[in-house]
Amino acid sequence: SGFPLIHDDLISVKRLGDKKVRIMTVPFKPMFKKHVFEGEIDTIYRIYQSQNNYLETIDKREQLAQMLFALWSFDDFRSEKASPQDRDILRICKEIVGNVEIKKLFFTKSNDFLKLL
């Protein structure tokens, strides 16, 4: 696809401008190298180990659920007690889903799944 692959258990995303972001991996241990990408995001893949390699396209509602599920923690955003930070997180996730496609990537323990990207 021409885009670099950024992978890690955790990433930090910072908006740089219109559709431009800075993505940085956040390794748990200092021995792991930090990876940085600046530019436009094409696709976000939620990964699942599987018996087969395949991509699953999901609707926008499911994409938002996948974004929220990926967060460390969140409250009930519909609650009247939702904090401004929680509302911001929901707004940002909705904005991401509106501009970037999120897919489920099922993969085996080989690198053959890279052909799908």
C-alpha positions in Angstrom: 0.0 0.0 0.0 3.0 2.3 0.3 2.3 3.2 3.9 4.6 2.1 6.7 3.3 -0.5 9.2 3.3 0.8 12.7 2.7 -2.0 15.2 2.9 -2.4 18.9 0.6 -3.1 21.8 0.2 0.6 22.4 0.4 3.7 20.3 0.2 7.4 20.9 -1.6 9.5 18.3 -1.1 13.3 18.0 -2.9 15.4 15.4 -0.6 17.6 13.4 -3.2 19.2 11.1 -5.9 18.3 8.6 -5.8 14.5 8.3 -2.1 14.5 9.4 -1.1 12.7 12.5 2.0 11.6 14.4 1.9 8.0 15.6 4.4 6.8 18.0 4.7 3.3 19.5 4.8 3.3 23.3 6.9 0.3 24.3 6.5 -1.1 27.8 10.2 -1.8 28.2 13.1 0.6 27.5 15.0 -2.1 25.4 12.3 -1.9 22.7 12.8 0.7 20.0 10.3 3.5 19.6 8.8 3.8 16.1 7.5 7.1 14.8 5.4 7.9 11.7 4.2 11.3 10.6 1.6 11.6 7.8 -1.9 10.6 6.8 -3.4 7.4 8.1 -4.9 5.1 5.4 -6.3 2.3 7.4 -6.3 1.0 11.0 -6.3 -2.7 11.5 -7.5 -4.4 14.6 -5.6 -7.7 14.7 -6.8 -11.1 15.7 -4.7 -14.3 15.6 -6.5 -16.9 13.5 -6.2 -20.2 11.5 -6.4 -18.2 8.2 -5.3 -14.8 6.9 -8.2 -12.5 5.9 -9.6 -9.0 6.2 -13.0 -8.2 7.4 -14.7 -4.9 6.5 -17.0 -3.6 9.2 -19.7 -0.9 9.2 -19.0 2.5 10.8 -20.9 1.7 14.0 -18.7 -1.4 14.5 -15.6 0.7 13.6 -16.4 3.1 16.4 -17.0 0.2 18.8 -13.6 -1.2 17.8 -11.9 2.2 18.5 -13.5 2.5 21.9 -12.8 -1.1 22.8 -9.1 -0.4 22.0 -8.8 2.2 24.7 -7.3 1.4 28.1 -10.3 2.5 29.9 -13.4 4.6 29.3 -16.6 5.5 31.0 -20.2 5.4 29.7 -20.0 8.2 27.3 -23.8 8.6 27.2 -23.9 9.2 31.0 -24.7 12.7 32.1 -21.7 12.3 34.4 -19.3 11.8 31.5 -16.2 14.0 32.0 -15.1 16.5 29.4 -12.2 14.2 28.7 -14.5 11.3 28.0 -16.6 13.5 25.6 -13.4 14.6 23.8 -12.3 10.9 23.5 -15.6 10.0 21.9 -15.5 13.0 19.6 -12.0 12.2 18.5 -12.9 8.5 17.9 -15.9 9.5 15.8 -13.7 11.9 13.8 -11.2 9.1 13.2 -13.9 6.7 12.0 -15.3 9.4 9.7 -11.9 9.8 8.0 -10.1 6.5 8.3 -11.3 3.0 7.5 -10.9 0.5 10.3 -10.8 -3.2 9.4 -10.3 -6.5 11.3 -7.2 -8.3 10.2 -7.1 -12.0 11.0 -3.7 -13.5 10.7 -1.7 -16.7 11.2 1.8 -16.9 12.8 3.5 -16.4 9.4 4.1 -13.2 7.6 1.8 -14.2 4.7 -0.9 -11.8 6.0 1.2 -8.9 4.8 0.0 -9.6 1.3 -3.5 -8.5 2.4 -2.3 -5.0 3.3 
